[in-house]
Amino acid sequence: MFMRVIFAGGGTAGHINPALAIAGYLKEKQPDAEILYVGNKGGMEERLVPKAGFEFKSIHVSGFKRSMNPKAIKANVQTAWRAFTATSASKKIIKEFKPDLCVGTGGYVSGPVLKAANELGIPILIHEQNAFPGVANKMLSKKAEAVMLAIADAQKHMKEDCNFVVTGNPVRSEIITADKEESRKKLGLDERPVVLSFGGSLGARKVNEACADIIARSGKDGKYQHIHAYGQYGHWFPDLVKEKGTDISECSNLDIREYIDNMPTCLAAADVVVCRAGAITISEIQAQGKPAVFIPSPNVAENHQYHNAMALVNQNAGELIEESELTGELLAEKIDKIVSDKNRLAKYSENAKKMAIIDANERIYKIITDTYNKSRK
């Protein structure tokens, strides 16, 4: 008999992509499996899920505001009402689809869906991508058959009597298999150190501003080869570097672009990475064993990127600069310190790789099938 599974998660790519990766792997192993993705109306998942080839249904949810001003109070009343109606809507979807189990990957939308499934007697599984768990996952963790953790550190922030299993985050196979020397040849790079930096698909102003200094310096002294993505809202970046005395178009050691669409190749080629500390980025850096300077975004729930980065820093596998302290000078100092010390480079690389879990898909698939088989008895 084929398996029927509901996935729920949304709000950010960090919640959506793991769900899609798990769903894709399940479909690969069991082509007859029926999958439904439940997401937030108007959320990013409404576009990404159908594009990935999965059936999508939406409910309407929103997050609570922490402020107590009249506008926030009004929004919170609406949020509370949506939470109630979203659970009812989720129950309707679940009764129609008749899933064997429900997998939640976080974000506001996963809360009402998993709650409804649990109330209807459907087994639920949770996958937590970050070192500091999200609110929805923490609330429902005790009800789950298993709480699958990407980072073991997350366990200390959850209820003690949950069934925790460290699975890691699903990582693309191209990331795992990309070779450094081959990637450098593909990109036309020589033996000089390669710095890779990015702040996300939209672009992070503070990261761009700090990177501009070291990129301008590299354009003048040629010490590093630098690949940098400035993001959708960073088109001002080349002009900023020019103001600092370097014309990017005239420097063959600088590869500056809006977006990195060949990340497996660029990541494999790099000696050191400068980036935010989103869950999937962390997992990919671990899989490749890359020394990194993390600049966690302060604009995320529960400051979870800081906790993600610290999981590596505490294992001597990277460096951290908080955005409030970030300057071009400090960033250059950190990069120079790592690149100039071969022992440090090797140690960071080795320790990051030790933390990598490259069989996350298989681990998660086993938990899904075990839960399904248990429910059939």
C-alpha positions as CSV (number, residue, x, y, z in Angstrom):
1,M,0.0,0.0,0.0
2,F,1.4,3.4,-0.9
3,M,2.1,6.1,1.7
4,R,0.2,9.4,2.0
5,V,2.1,12.2,3.6
6,I,1.3,15.9,4.4
7,F,4.3,18.3,4.7
8,A,3.8,21.7,6.4
9,G,6.3,24.5,6.7
10,G,6.9,27.9,5.3
11,G,7.7,31.6,5.7
12,T,11.3,31.3,4.7
13,A,13.3,29.1,2.3
14,G,15.0,27.7,5.4
15,H,11.7,25.9,6.3
16,I,10.5,25.2,2.7
17,N,13.6,23.7,1.1
18,P,14.2,21.0,3.7
19,A,10.5,19.9,3.3
20,L,10.9,19.8,-0.5
21,A,14.2,17.9,-0.2
22,I,12.6,15.3,2.1
23,A,9.5,15.1,-0.1
24,G,11.6,14.7,-3.2
25,Y,13.7,11.9,-1.6
26,L,10.5,10.1,-0.4
27,K,9.1,10.3,-3.9
28,E,12.4,9.0,-5.3
29,K,12.3,6.0,-3.0
30,Q,8.5,5.4,-3.3
31,P,7.2,6.8,-6.6
32,D,3.7,5.8,-5.7
33,A,3.7,7.9,-2.5
34,E,1.1,10.7,-2.5
35,I,2.3,14.0,-1.1
36,L,0.4,17.2,-0.2
37,Y,2.1,20.3,1.0
38,V,0.1,22.7,3.2
39,G,1.5,26.3,3.4
40,N,0.5,29.8,4.1
41,K,-1.6,31.7,1.6
42,G,0.6,34.3,-0.1
43,G,3.8,32.8,1.4
44,M,6.9,31.9,-0.6
45,E,5.9,28.3,-0.5
46,E,2.8,29.0,-2.6
47,R,5.2,29.6,-5.5
48,L,8.0,27.2,-4.7
49,V,6.0,24.0,-4.0
50,P,4.0,23.7,-7.2
51,K,7.2,24.6,-9.1
52,A,8.8,21.5,-7.4
53,G,6.0,19.4,-8.7
54,F,3.9,18.8,-5.5
55,E,0.3,19.5,-4.8
56,F,-0.3,22.5,-2.6
57,K,-3.1,23.7,-0.4
58,S,-3.1,26.9,1.7
59,I,-4.3,28.1,5.0
60,H,-4.0,31.7,6.4
61,V,-1.8,32.3,9.4
62,S,0.4,35.0,10.8
63,G,2.9,35.6,13.6
64,F,2.3,37.5,16.9
65,K,3.8,40.9,17.3
66,R,5.9,41.5,20.4
67,S,5.1,45.2,20.7
68,M,2.1,46.5,22.8
69,N,1.2,49.5,20.7
70,P,-2.4,49.7,19.4
71,K,-1.5,48.6,15.9
72,A,0.4,45.5,17.2
73,I,-2.5,44.6,19.6
74,K,-5.0,44.8,16.7
75,A,-2.7,42.6,14.6
76,N,-2.4,40.1,17.4
77,V,-6.2,39.8,17.8
78,Q,-6.3,39.0,14.0
79,T,-3.5,36.5,14.4
80,A,-5.3,34.7,17.3
81,W,-8.4,34.4,15.2
82,R,-6.4,33.2,12.2
83,A,-4.8,30.5,14.4
84,F,-8.2,29.2,15.4
85,T,-9.6,29.2,11.8
86,A,-6.3,27.8,10.4
87,T,-6.6,24.7,12.7
88,S,-10.2,24.2,11.5
89,A,-9.1,24.6,7.8
90,S,-6.2,22.2,8.4
91,K,-8.6,19.6,9.8
92,K,-10.7,19.9,6.7
93,I,-7.7,19.4,4.4
94,I,-6.5,16.4,6.5
95,K,-9.9,14.7,6.5
96,E,-10.1,15.1,2.7
97,F,-6.5,13.9,2.0
98,K,-6.4,11.1,4.7
99,P,-2.6,11.2,5.3
100,D,-0.8,8.4,7.1
101,L,1.5,10.9,8.8
102,C,2.3,14.6,8.8
103,V,5.8,16.2,8.7
104,G,6.3,19.7,9.9
105,T,9.5,21.7,9.1
106,G,8.7,24.9,11.1
107,G,7.3,28.4,10.5
108,Y,4.0,29.7,11.7
109,V,2.0,27.5,9.2
110,S,3.3,24.2,10.6
111,G,1.7,24.8,14.0
112,P,-2.0,24.6,13.1
113,V,-1.4,21.8,10.6
114,L,0.5,19.6,13.1
115,K,-1.9,20.4,15.9
116,A,-4.9,19.4,13.7
117,A,-3.2,16.2,12.7
118,N,-2.4,15.3,16.3
119,E,-6.0,16.0,17.3
120,L,-7.2,13.7,14.5
121,G,-4.9,10.9,15.6
122,I,-2.5,11.3,12.7
123,P,1.2,10.6,13.7
124,I,3.3,13.8,13.4
125,L,7.0,14.2,12.9
126,I,9.0,17.5,13.3
127,H,12.2,18.5,11.6
128,E,14.1,21.4,13.2
129,Q,16.8,23.0,11.1
130,N,18.3,25.4,13.6
131,A,20.3,25.2,16.8
132,F,17.6,27.3,18.5
133,P,14.2,25.8,17.8
134,G,11.2,27.8,16.4
135,V,8.1,28.4,18.5
136,A,5.8,26.0,16.5
137,N,8.3,23.2,16.8
138,K,8.9,23.7,20.5
139,M,5.2,23.8,21.2
140,L,4.4,20.5,19.4
141,S,7.6,18.6,20.2
142,K,6.0,16.5,23.0
143,K,3.2,15.4,20.6
144,A,5.6,14.2,17.9
145,E,6.6,10.6,17.2
146,A,10.1,11.9,16.6
147,V,11.8,15.3,16.7
148,M,14.5,15.3,14.0
149,L,17.3,17.7,14.8
150,A,19.8,19.2,12.3
151,I,22.0,20.3,15.2
152,A,22.3,18.4,18.4
153,D,22.5,21.7,20.4
154,A,18.8,22.3,19.7
155,Q,17.9,19.5,22.2
156,K,18.7,21.6,25.2
157,H,16.1,24.2,24.2
158,M,13.3,21.7,24.0
159,K,11.2,19.6,26.4
160,E,13.4,16.8,27.8
161,D,11.0,13.9,27.4
162,C,10.8,14.2,23.5
163,N,12.0,11.5,21.2
164,F,15.0,13.3,19.7
165,V,16.9,12.0,16.7
166,V,19.9,13.9,15.2
167,T,19.4,13.6,11.4
168,G,21.1,16.8,10.0
169,N,19.6,19.0,7.3
170,P,19.1,17.6,3.8
171,V,22.1,18.7,1.7
172,R,22.2,18.6,-2.1
173,S,24.3,15.8,-3.5
174,E,26.1,18.3,-5.8
175,I,27.4,20.1,-2.7
176,I,28.7,16.9,-1.1
177,T,30.5,15.6,-4.3
178,A,32.0,18.9,-5.6
179,D,35.8,18.8,-5.8
180,K,38.0,21.8,-4.9
181,E,40.6,21.5,-7.7
182,E,38.0,20.6,-10.4
183,S,35.9,23.5,-9.3
184,R,38.8,26.0,-9.4
185,K,39.6,24.9,-13.0
186,K,35.9,25.3,-13.9
187,L,36.0,28.9,-12.6
188,G,39.4,29.7,-14.1
189,L,41.0,30.3,-10.7
190,D,44.7,30.1,-9.9
191,E,46.6,29.0,-6.8
192,R,45.9,32.3,-4.8
193,P,43.5,32.0,-1.8
194,V,39.8,32.2,-2.8
195,V,37.3,34.1,-0.6
196,L,33.6,33.4,-1.2
197,S,31.1,35.9,0.3
198,F,27.4,36.4,0.2
199,G,24.6,37.7,2.3
200,G,21.5,35.9,0.9
201,S,19.5,36.3,-2.3
202,L,18.1,39.7,-1.5
203,G,21.5,41.0,-0.3
204,A,22.5,42.2,3.2
205,R,23.6,45.8,3.3
206,K,26.0,45.5,6.3
207,V,27.7,42.4,4.8
208,N,28.0,44.1,1.4
209,E,29.5,47.3,3.0
210,A,32.1,45.3,5.0
211,C,33.0,43.1,2.0
212,A,33.5,46.2,-0.2
213,D,36.7,47.1,1.8
214,I,38.5,43.8,1.4
215,I,37.3,43.4,-2.3
216,A,38.7,46.9,-3.1
217,R,42.0,45.9,-1.4
218,S,42.2,42.7,-3.3
219,G,41.6,44.6,-6.5
220,K,44.7,46.6,-5.7
221,D,47.1,44.1,-4.2
222,G,45.8,40.9,-6.0
223,K,46.4,38.9,-2.8
224,Y,43.1,37.1,-2.9
225,Q,40.7,35.9,-5.6
226,H,37.2,36.9,-4.4
227,I,33.7,35.7,-5.5
228,H,31.0,37.9,-4.0
229,A,27.2,38.0,-4.5
230,Y,25.6,41.3,-3.6
231,G,22.0,40.2,-3.9
232,Q,18.8,41.6,-5.5
233,Y,18.9,44.9,-3.7
234,G,22.7,45.4,-3.9
235,H,23.2,46.9,-7.4
236,W,24.9,49.9,-5.8
237,F,27.8,47.6,-4.7
238,P,30.1,47.9,-7.7
239,D,29.9,51.7,-7.4
240,L,30.8,51.5,-3.7
241,V,33.9,49.4,-4.5
242,K,34.8,51.9,-7.2
243,E,34.6,54.8,-4.7
244,K,37.2,52.8,-2.7
245,G,39.6,52.9,-5.6
246,T,38.9,49.6,-7.5
247,D,37.1,49.1,-10.8
248,I,35.7,45.6,-10.6
249,S,35.5,45.3,-14.4
250,E,39.3,45.7,-14.6
251,C,40.3,43.0,-12.0
252,S,40.5,39.4,-13.2
253,N,40.7,38.2,-9.6
254,L,37.3,39.6,-8.7
255,D,34.1,37.7,-9.6
256,I,31.3,40.0,-8.4
257,R,27.7,39.3,-9.3
258,E,24.1,39.6,-8.1
259,Y,23.5,35.9,-7.4
260,I,25.5,32.7,-7.2
261,D,23.7,30.1,-9.2
262,N,26.6,27.6,-9.2
263,M,27.0,27.5,-5.4
264,P,28.3,23.9,-5.3
265,T,31.2,24.9,-7.6
266,C,32.0,28.2,-5.8
267,L,31.8,26.7,-2.3
268,A,34.1,23.8,-3.3
269,A,36.6,26.3,-4.8
270,A,36.8,28.5,-1.7
271,D,39.4,28.6,1.0
272,V,37.3,30.7,3.4
273,V,33.6,31.7,3.3
274,V,32.0,34.9,4.6
275,C,28.2,34.5,5.1
276,R,25.1,34.6,7.2
277,A,24.3,31.6,9.4
278,G,21.1,30.2,8.0
279,A,20.6,26.5,8.7
280,I,21.1,25.2,5.2
281,T,24.2,27.4,4.6
282,I,25.7,26.0,7.8
283,S,25.0,22.4,6.7
284,E,26.5,23.0,3.3
285,I,29.6,24.5,4.8
286,Q,30.0,21.5,7.1
287,A,29.5,19.1,4.2
288,Q,32.4,20.8,2.3
289,G,34.5,21.3,5.5
290,K,35.0,25.1,4.8
291,P,36.4,27.5,7.3
292,A,34.0,30.4,7.6
293,V,33.4,33.8,9.1
294,F,29.8,34.0,10.1
295,I,27.8,37.2,10.4
296,P,24.5,36.1,11.8
297,S,21.4,38.1,10.8
298,P,20.0,39.9,13.8
299,N,16.6,40.1,12.1
300,V,15.4,36.5,12.6
301,A,13.2,34.8,15.1
302,E,14.9,33.9,18.4
303,N,18.2,35.1,17.0
304,H,18.6,31.6,15.8
305,Q,21.4,32.4,13.3
306,Y,23.6,33.4,16.2
307,H,23.0,30.0,17.8
308,N,23.6,28.2,14.5
309,A,27.0,29.9,14.1
310,M,28.0,29.4,17.7
311,A,27.5,25.6,17.3
312,L,30.5,25.7,14.9
313,V,32.5,28.4,16.8
314,N,32.3,26.3,20.0
315,Q,33.7,23.4,18.1
316,N,36.6,25.5,16.8
317,A,35.2,25.3,13.3
318,G,34.8,29.0,12.4
319,E,34.7,32.6,13.5
320,L,31.8,34.9,14.3
321,I,31.3,38.7,14.0
322,E,28.0,40.1,15.3
323,E,26.5,42.6,12.8
324,S,26.6,45.3,15.5
325,E,30.4,45.0,15.6
326,L,31.0,44.5,11.9
327,T,33.4,46.7,10.0
328,G,35.4,46.2,6.9
329,E,38.6,46.4,8.9
330,L,37.5,43.7,11.4
331,L,36.3,41.4,8.6
332,A,39.6,41.7,6.7
333,E,41.5,41.0,9.9
334,K,39.5,37.8,10.5
335,I,40.0,36.6,6.9
336,D,43.7,37.4,6.9
337,K,44.1,35.5,10.2
338,I,42.5,32.4,8.8
339,V,44.0,32.4,5.4
340,S,47.6,33.1,6.6
341,D,47.6,30.2,9.1
342,K,47.6,26.8,7.3
343,N,47.2,25.0,10.6
344,R,44.1,27.1,11.5
345,L,42.7,26.5,8.0
346,A,43.2,22.8,8.3
347,K,41.7,22.6,11.9
348,Y,38.6,24.7,11.0
349,S,38.1,22.5,7.9
350,E,38.5,19.3,9.8
351,N,36.2,20.3,12.7
352,A,33.5,21.6,10.3
353,K,33.6,18.3,8.4
354,K,33.4,16.3,11.6
355,M,30.0,18.0,12.3
356,A,28.6,17.3,8.8
357,I,25.8,14.8,8.4
358,I,25.7,13.9,4.7
359,D,23.2,11.1,4.9
360,A,20.3,13.2,6.3
361,N,17.9,12.2,3.6
362,E,18.4,8.5,4.4
363,R,18.0,9.1,8.2
364,I,14.8,11.1,7.8
365,Y,13.4,8.6,5.3
366,K,14.0,5.8,7.7
367,I,12.1,7.6,10.5
368,I,9.2,8.3,8.1
369,T,9.0,4.7,7.0
370,D,9.4,3.4,10.6
371,T,6.6,5.7,11.8
372,Y,4.4,4.6,8.9
373,N,5.0,0.9,9.6
374,K,4.3,1.4,13.3
375,S,1.0,3.2,12.5
376,R,-0.1,0.3,10.3
377,K,0.2,-2.3,13.1
